[in-house]
Amino acid sequence: MAGPEITITKAENGWVVRALGAIIAETSDALMLKEGDYPAVIYIPRSDITMAFLDVSDTVTNCPHKGNATYFHFVGKNRTLTDFAWSYENASANVAQISGCLAFAPGEATVESVS
């Protein structure tokens, strides 16, 4: 059984990710993943993320179309945001471009395009 159509393109403009007043990432190399009717998800290269804010979570999920996702907590000064971001460390071949990039939980992070 075929899954939803997945497309990955280079996201236009620059992108900034913020949480709890901190800038987590800034990049001009973001990728936009569209999967079926789901909202687009922005994936940020790990090299453009301040990983010192993130701790690996014990949470792992599986997507039959993308592979296993590893999750990360955001550790702020006064608060931790659980499973704040995820990454497909070894994404399936059809989405290999997102391997090692991180996406951020809607509502916890602000992911915005900047010109």
HELIX and SHEET records of a PDB file:
HELIX    1   1 ARG A   46  ASP A   48  5                                   3    
HELIX    2   2 MET A   51  PHE A   53  5                                   3    
HELIX    3   3 ALA A   93  ILE A   98  5                                   6    
SHEET    1   A 3 ILE A   6  LYS A  10  0                                        
SHEET    2   A 3 LEU A  31  GLU A  35 -1                                        
SHEET    3   A 3 VAL A  41  TYR A  43 -1                                        
SHEET    1   B 3 ALA A  22  THR A  27  0                                        
SHEET    2   B 3 GLY A  14  ALA A  19 -1                                        
SHEET    3   B 3 THR A 110  VAL A 114 -1                                        
SHEET    1   C 4 LEU A  54  CYS A  63  0                                        
SHEET    2   C 4 GLY A  67  VAL A  75 -1                                        
SHEET    3   C 4 THR A  80  SER A  87 -1                                        
SHEET    4   C 4 LEU A 102  PHE A 104 -1                                        
END                                                                             
